[in-house]
Amino acid sequence: MVDAGAVATVPAAATAATPLTAVSYALGAGAYVPEWSSGQELIQYLAQLEGLEYAVVDRDGTVTGLLRQSAVLGALTGKGPGAGKRTDGQSR
């Protein structure tokens, strides 16, 4: 996962020489969510995963978005940033 904050700290002159690994991090083991998951099934599935962010994948295994635990909690409680909405085009 590319960290936008880390990318912003790279000087323009060093962009071409900066490896992707310097501005990215791995998602937790198995941190993917099928895009058709929803409701209680989704909550139970997320409870079994590590980490706070999950790749959303389609039936072919292609990543179609990113789901953050904070967005799920916000949608459930109606509190916090992103409550009930997603910023990556997904409607979960």
Chimera marker file (.cmm) of the C-alpha trace (Angstrom):
<marker_set name="trace">
<marker id="1" x="0.000" y="0.000" z="0.000" r="1" g="1" b="0" radius="0.5"/>
<marker id="2" x="1.509" y="3.341" z="-0.978" r="1" g="1" b="0" radius="0.5"/>
<marker id="3" x="1.579" y="5.839" z="1.909" r="1" g="1" b="0" radius="0.5"/>
<marker id="4" x="0.630" y="9.252" z="0.482" r="1" g="1" b="0" radius="0.5"/>
<marker id="5" x="2.206" y="11.005" z="3.483" r="1" g="1" b="0" radius="0.5"/>
<marker id="6" x="5.525" y="9.252" z="2.883" r="1" g="1" b="0" radius="0.5"/>
<marker id="7" x="5.385" y="10.071" z="-0.834" r="1" g="1" b="0" radius="0.5"/>
<marker id="8" x="4.866" y="13.756" z="0.001" r="1" g="1" b="0" radius="0.5"/>
<marker id="9" x="8.126" y="13.824" z="1.976" r="1" g="1" b="0" radius="0.5"/>
<marker id="10" x="10.247" y="12.637" z="-0.956" r="1" g="1" b="0" radius="0.5"/>
<marker id="11" x="12.047" y="15.594" z="-2.583" r="1" g="1" b="0" radius="0.5"/>
<marker id="12" x="11.196" y="16.009" z="-6.276" r="1" g="1" b="0" radius="0.5"/>
<marker id="13" x="14.826" y="15.450" z="-7.228" r="1" g="1" b="0" radius="0.5"/>
<marker id="14" x="14.820" y="12.066" z="-5.443" r="1" g="1" b="0" radius="0.5"/>
<marker id="15" x="11.533" y="10.749" z="-6.829" r="1" g="1" b="0" radius="0.5"/>
<marker id="16" x="13.024" y="8.639" z="-9.628" r="1" g="1" b="0" radius="0.5"/>
<marker id="17" x="15.636" y="7.091" z="-7.317" r="1" g="1" b="0" radius="0.5"/>
<marker id="18" x="13.277" y="6.377" z="-4.403" r="1" g="1" b="0" radius="0.5"/>
<marker id="19" x="12.214" y="2.730" z="-4.271" r="1" g="1" b="0" radius="0.5"/>
<marker id="20" x="8.528" y="1.977" z="-3.863" r="1" g="1" b="0" radius="0.5"/>
<marker id="21" x="9.323" y="0.067" z="-0.677" r="1" g="1" b="0" radius="0.5"/>
<marker id="22" x="10.476" y="3.314" z="0.922" r="1" g="1" b="0" radius="0.5"/>
<marker id="23" x="7.009" y="4.869" z="0.642" r="1" g="1" b="0" radius="0.5"/>
<marker id="24" x="4.740" y="1.865" z="1.065" r="1" g="1" b="0" radius="0.5"/>
<marker id="25" x="3.696" y="-0.775" z="3.568" r="1" g="1" b="0" radius="0.5"/>
<marker id="26" x="2.160" y="-4.230" z="3.415" r="1" g="1" b="0" radius="0.5"/>
<marker id="27" x="-1.411" y="-4.946" z="4.427" r="1" g="1" b="0" radius="0.5"/>
<marker id="28" x="-1.906" y="-7.579" z="7.125" r="1" g="1" b="0" radius="0.5"/>
<marker id="29" x="-1.851" y="-11.258" z="6.228" r="1" g="1" b="0" radius="0.5"/>
<marker id="30" x="-5.008" y="-12.176" z="4.316" r="1" g="1" b="0" radius="0.5"/>
<marker id="31" x="-6.279" y="-8.592" z="4.473" r="1" g="1" b="0" radius="0.5"/>
<marker id="32" x="-8.652" y="-8.729" z="1.553" r="1" g="1" b="0" radius="0.5"/>
<marker id="33" x="-12.425" y="-8.462" z="1.396" r="1" g="1" b="0" radius="0.5"/>
<marker id="34" x="-14.590" y="-9.808" z="-1.423" r="1" g="1" b="0" radius="0.5"/>
<marker id="35" x="-16.492" y="-6.827" z="-2.847" r="1" g="1" b="0" radius="0.5"/>
<marker id="36" x="-19.819" y="-8.652" z="-2.552" r="1" g="1" b="0" radius="0.5"/>
<marker id="37" x="-19.488" y="-9.004" z="1.245" r="1" g="1" b="0" radius="0.5"/>
<marker id="38" x="-21.894" y="-6.953" z="3.333" r="1" g="1" b="0" radius="0.5"/>
<marker id="39" x="-23.703" y="-6.721" z="6.627" r="1" g="1" b="0" radius="0.5"/>
<marker id="40" x="-23.078" y="-9.189" z="9.420" r="1" g="1" b="0" radius="0.5"/>
<marker id="41" x="-21.117" y="-11.470" z="7.081" r="1" g="1" b="0" radius="0.5"/>
<marker id="42" x="-18.652" y="-8.627" z="6.431" r="1" g="1" b="0" radius="0.5"/>
<marker id="43" x="-18.315" y="-7.772" z="10.127" r="1" g="1" b="0" radius="0.5"/>
<marker id="44" x="-17.629" y="-11.398" z="11.063" r="1" g="1" b="0" radius="0.5"/>
<marker id="45" x="-15.097" y="-11.732" z="8.251" r="1" g="1" b="0" radius="0.5"/>
<marker id="46" x="-13.231" y="-8.551" z="9.266" r="1" g="1" b="0" radius="0.5"/>
<marker id="47" x="-13.111" y="-9.701" z="12.892" r="1" g="1" b="0" radius="0.5"/>
<marker id="48" x="-10.900" y="-12.600" z="11.780" r="1" g="1" b="0" radius="0.5"/>
<marker id="49" x="-8.373" y="-10.425" z="9.924" r="1" g="1" b="0" radius="0.5"/>
<marker id="50" x="-5.305" y="-8.571" z="11.125" r="1" g="1" b="0" radius="0.5"/>
<marker id="51" x="-4.721" y="-4.908" z="10.440" r="1" g="1" b="0" radius="0.5"/>
<marker id="52" x="-6.861" y="-1.839" z="9.927" r="1" g="1" b="0" radius="0.5"/>
<marker id="53" x="-7.027" y="-1.737" z="6.129" r="1" g="1" b="0" radius="0.5"/>
<marker id="54" x="-8.243" y="-4.318" z="3.650" r="1" g="1" b="0" radius="0.5"/>
<marker id="55" x="-7.972" y="-4.637" z="-0.123" r="1" g="1" b="0" radius="0.5"/>
<marker id="56" x="-11.397" y="-4.998" z="-1.730" r="1" g="1" b="0" radius="0.5"/>
<marker id="57" x="-11.274" y="-7.591" z="-4.524" r="1" g="1" b="0" radius="0.5"/>
<marker id="58" x="-13.673" y="-8.649" z="-7.258" r="1" g="1" b="0" radius="0.5"/>
<marker id="59" x="-14.453" y="-12.224" z="-8.280" r="1" g="1" b="0" radius="0.5"/>
<marker id="60" x="-11.288" y="-12.327" z="-10.426" r="1" g="1" b="0" radius="0.5"/>
<marker id="61" x="-9.093" y="-11.283" z="-7.494" r="1" g="1" b="0" radius="0.5"/>
<marker id="62" x="-8.479" y="-7.806" z="-8.908" r="1" g="1" b="0" radius="0.5"/>
<marker id="63" x="-8.162" y="-5.072" z="-6.281" r="1" g="1" b="0" radius="0.5"/>
<marker id="64" x="-11.012" y="-2.604" z="-6.746" r="1" g="1" b="0" radius="0.5"/>
<marker id="65" x="-10.677" y="-0.501" z="-3.619" r="1" g="1" b="0" radius="0.5"/>
<marker id="66" x="-9.492" y="-0.123" z="-0.055" r="1" g="1" b="0" radius="0.5"/>
<marker id="67" x="-11.670" y="-0.581" z="3.008" r="1" g="1" b="0" radius="0.5"/>
<marker id="68" x="-10.537" y="0.951" z="6.264" r="1" g="1" b="0" radius="0.5"/>
<marker id="69" x="-11.692" y="-0.394" z="9.621" r="1" g="1" b="0" radius="0.5"/>
<marker id="70" x="-12.418" y="3.190" z="10.707" r="1" g="1" b="0" radius="0.5"/>
<marker id="71" x="-14.918" y="3.539" z="7.830" r="1" g="1" b="0" radius="0.5"/>
<marker id="72" x="-16.701" y="0.353" z="8.891" r="1" g="1" b="0" radius="0.5"/>
<marker id="73" x="-16.849" y="1.481" z="12.520" r="1" g="1" b="0" radius="0.5"/>
<marker id="74" x="-18.023" y="4.919" z="11.435" r="1" g="1" b="0" radius="0.5"/>
<marker id="75" x="-20.773" y="3.411" z="9.299" r="1" g="1" b="0" radius="0.5"/>
<marker id="76" x="-21.895" y="1.199" z="12.175" r="1" g="1" b="0" radius="0.5"/>
<marker id="77" x="-21.916" y="3.931" z="14.787" r="1" g="1" b="0" radius="0.5"/>
<marker id="78" x="-22.704" y="6.955" z="12.632" r="1" g="1" b="0" radius="0.5"/>
<marker id="79" x="-19.690" y="8.681" z="14.182" r="1" g="1" b="0" radius="0.5"/>
<marker id="80" x="-16.277" y="9.680" z="12.980" r="1" g="1" b="0" radius="0.5"/>
<marker id="81" x="-14.759" y="10.522" z="9.619" r="1" g="1" b="0" radius="0.5"/>
<marker id="82" x="-16.229" y="8.686" z="6.677" r="1" g="1" b="0" radius="0.5"/>
<marker id="83" x="-19.270" y="7.528" z="8.605" r="1" g="1" b="0" radius="0.5"/>
<marker id="84" x="-21.503" y="5.848" z="6.088" r="1" g="1" b="0" radius="0.5"/>
<marker id="85" x="-19.482" y="6.829" z="3.019" r="1" g="1" b="0" radius="0.5"/>
<marker id="86" x="-16.397" y="5.692" z="1.148" r="1" g="1" b="0" radius="0.5"/>
<marker id="87" x="-13.900" y="7.840" z="-0.671" r="1" g="1" b="0" radius="0.5"/>
<marker id="88" x="-12.577" y="5.246" z="-3.115" r="1" g="1" b="0" radius="0.5"/>
<marker id="89" x="-15.705" y="4.736" z="-5.209" r="1" g="1" b="0" radius="0.5"/>
<marker id="90" x="-16.898" y="1.596" z="-3.435" r="1" g="1" b="0" radius="0.5"/>
<marker id="91" x="-20.396" y="1.529" z="-2.003" r="1" g="1" b="0" radius="0.5"/>
<marker id="92" x="-19.871" y="-0.736" z="0.982" r="1" g="1" b="0" radius="0.5"/>
<link id1="1" id2="2" r="1" g="1" b="0" radius="0.2"/>
<link id1="2" id2="3" r="1" g="1" b="0" radius="0.2"/>
<link id1="3" id2="4" r="1" g="1" b="0" radius="0.2"/>
<link id1="4" id2="5" r="1" g="1" b="0" radius="0.2"/>
<link id1="5" id2="6" r="1" g="1" b="0" radius="0.2"/>
<link id1="6" id2="7" r="1" g="1" b="0" radius="0.2"/>
<link id1="7" id2="8" r="1" g="1" b="0" radius="0.2"/>
<link id1="8" id2="9" r="1" g="1" b="0" radius="0.2"/>
<link id1="9" id2="10" r="1" g="1" b="0" radius="0.2"/>
<link id1="10" id2="11" r="1" g="1" b="0" radius="0.2"/>
<link id1="11" id2="12" r="1" g="1" b="0" radius="0.2"/>
<link id1="12" id2="13" r="1" g="1" b="0" radius="0.2"/>
<link id1="13" id2="14" r="1" g="1" b="0" radius="0.2"/>
<link id1="14" id2="15" r="1" g="1" b="0" radius="0.2"/>
<link id1="15" id2="16" r="1" g="1" b="0" radius="0.2"/>
<link id1="16" id2="17" r="1" g="1" b="0" radius="0.2"/>
<link id1="17" id2="18" r="1" g="1" b="0" radius="0.2"/>
<link id1="18" id2="19" r="1" g="1" b="0" radius="0.2"/>
<link id1="19" id2="20" r="1" g="1" b="0" radius="0.2"/>
<link id1="20" id2="21" r="1" g="1" b="0" radius="0.2"/>
<link id1="21" id2="22" r="1" g="1" b="0" radius="0.2"/>
<link id1="22" id2="23" r="1" g="1" b="0" radius="0.2"/>
<link id1="23" id2="24" r="1" g="1" b="0" radius="0.2"/>
<link id1="24" id2="25" r="1" g="1" b="0" radius="0.2"/>
<link id1="25" id2="26" r="1" g="1" b="0" radius="0.2"/>
<link id1="26" id2="27" r="1" g="1" b="0" radius="0.2"/>
<link id1="27" id2="28" r="1" g="1" b="0" radius="0.2"/>
<link id1="28" id2="29" r="1" g="1" b="0" radius="0.2"/>
<link id1="29" id2="30" r="1" g="1" b="0" radius="0.2"/>
<link id1="30" id2="31" r="1" g="1" b="0" radius="0.2"/>
<link id1="31" id2="32" r="1" g="1" b="0" radius="0.2"/>
<link id1="32" id2="33" r="1" g="1" b="0" radius="0.2"/>
<link id1="33" id2="34" r="1" g="1" b="0" radius="0.2"/>
<link id1="34" id2="35" r="1" g="1" b="0" radius="0.2"/>
<link id1="35" id2="36" r="1" g="1" b="0" radius="0.2"/>
<link id1="36" id2="37" r="1" g="1" b="0" radius="0.2"/>
<link id1="37" id2="38" r="1" g="1" b="0" radius="0.2"/>
<link id1="38" id2="39" r="1" g="1" b="0" radius="0.2"/>
<link id1="39" id2="40" r="1" g="1" b="0" radius="0.2"/>
<link id1="40" id2="41" r="1" g="1" b="0" radius="0.2"/>
<link id1="41" id2="42" r="1" g="1" b="0" radius="0.2"/>
<link id1="42" id2="43" r="1" g="1" b="0" radius="0.2"/>
<link id1="43" id2="44" r="1" g="1" b="0" radius="0.2"/>
<link id1="44" id2="45" r="1" g="1" b="0" radius="0.2"/>
<link id1="45" id2="46" r="1" g="1" b="0" radius="0.2"/>
<link id1="46" id2="47" r="1" g="1" b="0" radius="0.2"/>
<link id1="47" id2="48" r="1" g="1" b="0" radius="0.2"/>
<link id1="48" id2="49" r="1" g="1" b="0" radius="0.2"/>
<link id1="49" id2="50" r="1" g="1" b="0" radius="0.2"/>
<link id1="50" id2="51" r="1" g="1" b="0" radius="0.2"/>
<link id1="51" id2="52" r="1" g="1" b="0" radius="0.2"/>
<link id1="52" id2="53" r="1" g="1" b="0" radius="0.2"/>
<link id1="53" id2="54" r="1" g="1" b="0" radius="0.2"/>
<link id1="54" id2="55" r="1" g="1" b="0" radius="0.2"/>
<link id1="55" id2="56" r="1" g="1" b="0" radius="0.2"/>
<link id1="56" id2="57" r="1" g="1" b="0" radius="0.2"/>
<link id1="57" id2="58" r="1" g="1" b="0" radius="0.2"/>
<link id1="58" id2="59" r="1" g="1" b="0" radius="0.2"/>
<link id1="59" id2="60" r="1" g="1" b="0" radius="0.2"/>
<link id1="60" id2="61" r="1" g="1" b="0" radius="0.2"/>
<link id1="61" id2="62" r="1" g="1" b="0" radius="0.2"/>
<link id1="62" id2="63" r="1" g="1" b="0" radius="0.2"/>
<link id1="63" id2="64" r="1" g="1" b="0" radius="0.2"/>
<link id1="64" id2="65" r="1" g="1" b="0" radius="0.2"/>
<link id1="65" id2="66" r="1" g="1" b="0" radius="0.2"/>
<link id1="66" id2="67" r="1" g="1" b="0" radius="0.2"/>
<link id1="67" id2="68" r="1" g="1" b="0" radius="0.2"/>
<link id1="68" id2="69" r="1" g="1" b="0" radius="0.2"/>
<link id1="69" id2="70" r="1" g="1" b="0" radius="0.2"/>
<link id1="70" id2="71" r="1" g="1" b="0" radius="0.2"/>
<link id1="71" id2="72" r="1" g="1" b="0" radius="0.2"/>
<link id1="72" id2="73" r="1" g="1" b="0" radius="0.2"/>
<link id1="73" id2="74" r="1" g="1" b="0" radius="0.2"/>
<link id1="74" id2="75" r="1" g="1" b="0" radius="0.2"/>
<link id1="75" id2="76" r="1" g="1" b="0" radius="0.2"/>
<link id1="76" id2="77" r="1" g="1" b="0" radius="0.2"/>
<link id1="77" id2="78" r="1" g="1" b="0" radius="0.2"/>
<link id1="78" id2="79" r="1" g="1" b="0" radius="0.2"/>
<link id1="79" id2="80" r="1" g="1" b="0" radius="0.2"/>
<link id1="80" id2="81" r="1" g="1" b="0" radius="0.2"/>
<link id1="81" id2="82" r="1" g="1" b="0" radius="0.2"/>
<link id1="82" id2="83" r="1" g="1" b="0" radius="0.2"/>
<link id1="83" id2="84" r="1" g="1" b="0" radius="0.2"/>
<link id1="84" id2="85" r="1" g="1" b="0" radius="0.2"/>
<link id1="85" id2="86" r="1" g="1" b="0" radius="0.2"/>
<link id1="86" id2="87" r="1" g="1" b="0" radius="0.2"/>
<link id1="87" id2="88" r="1" g="1" b="0" radius="0.2"/>
<link id1="88" id2="89" r="1" g="1" b="0" radius="0.2"/>
<link id1="89" id2="90" r="1" g="1" b="0" radius="0.2"/>
<link id1="90" id2="91" r="1" g="1" b="0" radius="0.2"/>
<link id1="91" id2="92" r="1" g="1" b="0" radius="0.2"/>
</marker_set>
